[in-house]
Amino acid sequence: MNAAAPQPYTTEDGREIGGVLMEMKNITLKFGGVTAIKGISFDIQEGEIRAIIGPNGAGKTSMLNVINGFYHPQEGEIVFRGETRSRMRPYEAAKQGISRTFQNVALFQGMTTLDNIMAGRTLKMHRNFLWQLLRYGPALDEEIEHRRKVEEVIDFLEIEHIRRTPVGQLPYGLQKRVELGRALAAEPSLLLLDEPMAGMNVEEKEDMSRFILDVNEQMGTTIALIEHDMGVVMDLADRVVVLDYGKKIADGPPGEVQSNQDVIDAYLGVPH
């Protein structure tokens, strides 16, 4: 018997969680003779923060790469906004409203914060290269509008003081925030975050957690994130799916997942 479809609900802090935004159905991904993901199914609901956790090598980043079109599964279906998604490339997924950050910072190190975030608006620019080169008339009007959007993101992330600084000169925590800004500049409906807290100190993690919550609550952006810090996951996530050796071993609210014996054995460690 098929499980009942998840229903809209209201979180304890008053956020409205809608119906299913994306559904992964029996996804299997293989690299030669190695199976990275085996028959995994789960969904992401509109407006929620959905965490994907598991030990190293569990298949978490591979799953994120499937979601944004970088990898193409050999088996299974991806349903986004009620439509079964055909094989597509990352830029096509971006056009559909899926944006992401990366486990390792992927910024243009010689460019300023402003220019890096401006790069996130590329798919929303409609004037051709010649118009953009001339920066005249309609192209100039379009650039002004996109810069206004970028400045809003900069203000939102509280990085006005580094807007003209080359990102290669910034500390790691601020670079991660700039990368978040670039993803937000695309105005995504689904934001994928691959270990947004990796390499950060406690203060930087607190700042990033606050911004992730603000993106979800104030912008209404649905978020799926991979994160190893269980304290962060339990504080941020509405629901958690747990992977281990490419298989799903648990799926549910944070408290329920945290007490699941399979999860404790595979990832959280058996308490003494």
C-alpha positions in Angstrom: 0.0 0.0 0.0 1.3 3.5 -0.9 1.9 5.9 2.0 -0.6 8.8 2.2 0.6 12.0 0.6 2.0 14.5 3.1 -0.5 17.1 4.2 0.0 20.9 4.7 0.6 21.9 8.2 1.6 24.8 10.5 4.9 24.7 12.4 5.2 25.6 16.1 6.5 29.0 15.1 3.5 29.7 12.8 5.0 29.0 9.4 2.6 27.5 6.8 3.9 24.4 5.1 2.1 23.6 1.9 1.7 20.5 -0.3 4.5 18.6 -2.1 6.9 20.8 -4.1 9.3 18.0 -5.2 9.0 14.2 -5.0 11.9 11.8 -5.5 10.5 8.4 -6.5 12.7 5.3 -6.2 15.9 7.1 -7.3 18.8 4.9 -8.1 22.2 6.3 -9.2 25.2 4.2 -10.3 28.7 5.0 -11.3 30.0 2.0 -13.1 29.6 -0.9 -10.7 29.2 1.4 -7.7 25.7 2.2 -6.5 25.7 5.7 -4.9 21.9 5.8 -4.3 19.6 2.8 -4.2 15.8 3.1 -4.5 15.4 6.3 -2.4 12.1 8.0 -2.2 11.2 11.2 -0.2 9.5 14.5 -0.8 10.0 18.2 -0.1 7.0 20.2 0.9 6.4 23.8 0.0 7.8 26.2 2.6 9.7 23.7 4.8 13.3 23.3 5.7 14.1 19.7 4.7 17.4 18.2 6.0 19.3 15.3 4.4 21.8 13.8 6.8 24.0 10.7 7.0 27.6 9.7 7.5 30.3 10.4 4.9 29.7 8.4 1.7 25.9 8.0 2.4 24.9 9.6 -0.9 23.8 13.0 0.3 25.6 15.2 -2.1 24.9 12.8 -4.9 21.2 13.2 -4.1 21.5 17.0 -4.2 23.3 16.7 -7.6 20.3 14.6 -8.8 17.9 17.2 -7.7 19.6 20.1 -9.5 20.3 18.1 -12.7 24.0 17.5 -12.4 23.6 13.8 -12.1 20.9 11.8 -14.0 19.6 8.7 -12.2 19.4 5.4 -14.0 16.1 4.5 -12.3 13.3 6.5 -10.7 11.4 9.7 -11.3 11.6 13.3 -10.1 8.3 15.2 -9.9 8.6 19.0 -9.5 5.5 21.1 -9.1 3.3 18.2 -10.1 5.1 17.5 -13.3 7.5 14.6 -13.9 10.8 16.1 -14.8 12.6 14.9 -17.9 16.4 14.6 -18.1 17.8 18.1 -17.7 20.9 20.1 -17.1 21.7 22.3 -14.1 20.9 25.6 -16.0 17.5 24.2 -16.9 16.8 23.3 -13.3 17.9 26.8 -12.4 15.4 28.2 -14.8 12.7 26.2 -13.1 13.6 27.9 -9.8 16.2 25.6 -8.2 19.3 27.2 -6.9 22.2 25.9 -4.7 25.4 26.5 -2.8 28.3 24.0 -2.7 30.2 22.1 -0.1 33.4 23.9 -1.1 33.0 27.6 -1.8 32.5 28.1 -5.6 33.0 31.9 -6.1 34.9 34.1 -8.6 37.7 34.9 -6.2 38.9 38.0 -8.1 35.5 39.5 -8.4 33.8 41.7 -5.8 31.0 40.6 -3.5 28.6 42.7 -5.6 29.7 41.2 -8.9 29.6 37.6 -7.5 26.0 38.1 -6.4 25.1 39.8 -9.6 26.2 36.6 -11.4 23.2 35.0 -9.7 20.9 37.2 -11.8 22.2 35.9 -15.2 19.3 33.7 -16.1 16.9 36.6 -15.4 18.6 39.0 -17.8 16.8 39.0 -21.2 18.8 41.6 -23.3 21.3 40.0 -25.6 25.1 40.3 -25.3 25.4 43.3 -27.6 22.9 45.4 -25.6 24.6 44.4 -22.4 28.0 45.4 -23.9 26.6 48.8 -24.9 24.9 49.4 -21.5 22.5 51.7 -23.2 18.7 52.1 -23.2 16.7 49.0 -22.4 19.9 47.1 -21.4 20.9 49.8 -18.9 17.4 49.9 -17.5 17.5 46.1 -17.0 20.9 46.3 -15.3 19.7 49.0 -12.9 16.8 46.8 -12.0 18.9 43.7 -11.4 21.4 45.7 -9.4 18.6 46.9 -7.2 17.6 43.3 -6.5 21.3 42.4 -5.7 21.5 45.4 -3.3 18.4 44.0 -1.5 20.1 40.7 -1.1 23.3 42.4 0.2 21.3 44.3 2.8 19.4 41.2 3.8 22.6 39.3 4.5 24.2 42.3 6.3 27.3 42.4 4.0 27.1 46.1 2.8 30.6 46.7 4.2 32.2 44.1 1.8 30.1 44.8 -1.3 33.2 46.2 -3.1 35.7 43.8 -1.7 37.1 40.9 -3.9 35.8 37.7 -2.3 39.3 36.2 -2.3 40.2 38.7 0.4 37.3 37.7 2.7 37.4 35.2 5.6 35.8 31.9 4.9 32.6 32.5 6.8 31.8 35.7 4.8 32.6 33.9 1.6 29.9 31.3 2.5 27.5 34.1 3.1 28.3 35.7 -0.3 27.7 32.3 -2.0 24.3 32.2 -0.2 23.7 35.6 -1.6 24.4 34.5 -5.1 22.0 31.7 -4.8 19.3 34.0 -3.4 19.8 36.5 -6.2 18.2 33.9 -8.5 15.0 34.2 -6.5 14.7 30.4 -6.1 11.5 28.6 -5.1 13.8 25.7 -3.9 17.2 26.4 -2.4 19.7 23.6 -2.0 22.4 24.1 0.6 25.3 21.6 0.7 26.9 21.8 4.1 26.4 25.6 4.6 28.1 25.4 8.1 31.2 23.4 7.0 34.4 24.9 8.3 32.7 27.6 10.4 33.3 28.6 14.0 30.5 28.8 16.5 29.7 32.5 15.9 29.7 32.0 12.1 27.3 29.0 12.4 25.0 31.1 14.5 24.9 33.8 11.9 24.4 31.4 9.0 21.6 29.6 10.9 19.9 32.9 11.5 20.1 33.8 7.8 18.8 30.4 6.7 15.8 30.8 9.0 15.2 34.3 7.7 15.4 33.1 4.1 12.7 30.5 4.9 10.5 32.7 7.0 10.7 36.1 5.4 11.3 35.1 1.8 9.1 32.0 1.9 11.8 29.9 0.2 11.7 26.2 0.5 15.1 24.8 1.6 16.7 21.4 1.4 20.1 21.2 3.2 22.9 18.8 3.9 24.6 19.3 7.2 26.8 17.3 9.6 26.2 19.5 12.7 23.3 17.7 14.4 22.7 20.6 16.7 22.1 22.8 13.7 19.9 20.2 11.9 17.7 19.7 15.0 17.3 23.4 15.4 16.6 24.3 11.8 14.8 21.3 10.1 11.1 20.7 10.0 11.7 17.2 8.7 14.9 15.0 8.3 15.7 12.2 5.9 18.6 10.0 6.8 20.8 8.1 4.3 23.3 5.4 4.9 25.3 3.6 2.2 23.0 5.0 -0.4 19.8 3.8 1.3 17.1 5.6 3.3 17.0 4.5 6.9 14.8 7.1 8.5 12.5 10.0 7.6 10.4 12.2 9.9 10.5 15.1 12.4 13.9 15.8 14.0 13.0 14.4 17.4 11.7 11.2 15.9 14.8 10.7 13.7 17.1 11.6 16.6 15.7 8.7 18.7 15.7 6.2 15.8 18.0 3.3 16.7 19.1 2.8 13.1 20.2 6.4 13.0 22.0 6.2 16.3 23.9 3.2 15.1 24.7 4.6 11.7 25.5 8.2 12.4 24.8 9.7 15.8 26.8 7.1 17.8 25.5 4.8 20.5 25.3 6.8 23.8 27.3 5.4 26.8 
